[in-house]
Amino acid sequence: MAAQSWSCRPQFSIGATVQIDDRSALGHCRAPSYLRGLTGEVCHVHGAFRDPEKLAYHQPGLPPQTLYKVRISQTSIWPEYRGPESDTLEVDVYENWLKPAV
């Protein structure tokens, strides 16, 4: 069976500064709670995929969501971090969990 491909225009481009939404979520969720509310930079756009939060509940996962790789400073995540300030964490986050940073 061939892989499904969707046309979905990404809201954010590489280099965009984004914030991971700080909303609460019940059940299956694809945004780690320790990263919610933090700001990072889009470093890769993976493309559009069926929404895994809907797929977890046996729904079709449509409309598709764009998946991004977001780079976040380690010191933003852990204020007591003692490593170099240039250390980062890269996390895959779906578009429905991102908003423009203010």
C-alpha positions in Angstrom: 0.0 0.0 0.0 1.4 3.4 -1.0 2.0 6.1 1.7 -0.7 8.7 1.9 0.3 12.3 1.0 -1.6 15.4 2.0 -1.3 18.9 0.8 -1.2 21.1 3.9 0.3 24.6 4.0 2.5 25.0 7.1 1.7 28.0 9.2 5.3 28.3 10.4 8.6 28.3 8.4 12.1 27.4 9.4 13.5 30.0 11.7 10.1 31.1 13.1 9.9 31.6 16.8 7.0 29.7 18.3 5.5 28.9 21.6 4.2 25.5 22.7 0.6 26.0 23.8 0.2 25.8 27.6 -3.3 24.3 27.6 -4.2 21.3 29.6 -5.1 18.1 27.9 -6.9 14.9 28.9 -6.1 11.6 27.4 -3.6 11.1 24.6 -1.5 14.2 24.0 1.5 14.8 21.7 3.0 17.9 23.5 5.1 17.0 26.6 3.8 18.9 29.7 7.2 20.0 30.7 7.6 21.9 27.4 4.2 23.6 27.4 4.4 27.4 27.5 8.1 27.4 26.3 9.4 29.3 23.3 11.6 27.7 20.6 12.6 28.0 17.0 11.3 25.9 14.1 14.4 24.1 12.7 12.6 21.6 10.4 9.2 21.1 8.8 8.5 17.4 8.5 5.3 17.7 6.5 1.7 16.8 7.1 0.5 13.7 8.8 -2.8 12.4 10.2 -3.4 13.8 13.7 -2.2 11.2 16.2 -4.4 12.6 19.0 -7.4 11.7 16.9 -5.9 8.4 15.7 -5.5 7.3 19.3 -9.3 7.4 19.6 -10.0 5.5 16.4 -10.9 8.6 14.4 -9.5 9.1 10.9 -7.0 11.8 12.0 -8.2 14.4 9.6 -7.6 17.1 8.8 -3.9 16.4 8.8 -1.5 18.4 10.9 1.9 19.8 10.0 4.7 18.3 12.1 7.6 20.6 13.1 11.0 20.0 14.8 11.3 22.8 17.4 14.6 23.7 19.0 14.4 24.9 22.6 17.2 26.1 24.9 18.1 23.7 27.7 18.2 26.6 30.1 14.6 27.5 29.2 13.5 23.9 30.1 15.7 23.5 33.2 16.7 26.9 34.8 19.3 25.1 36.9 21.0 23.6 33.9 24.8 24.0 34.2 25.8 23.0 30.7 26.7 25.4 27.9 24.1 28.0 27.0 24.3 26.7 23.4 22.8 23.3 24.5 19.4 22.7 23.0 16.7 20.1 22.9 14.9 19.3 19.6 11.3 18.0 19.9 8.7 17.1 17.3 5.5 19.1 17.8 2.3 19.2 15.7 1.0 22.6 14.5 -2.1 22.4 16.6 0.1 22.7 19.7 2.1 25.8 18.4 1.4 29.5 18.2 3.4 32.5 17.2 5.7 33.6 20.1 4.8 37.0 21.6 
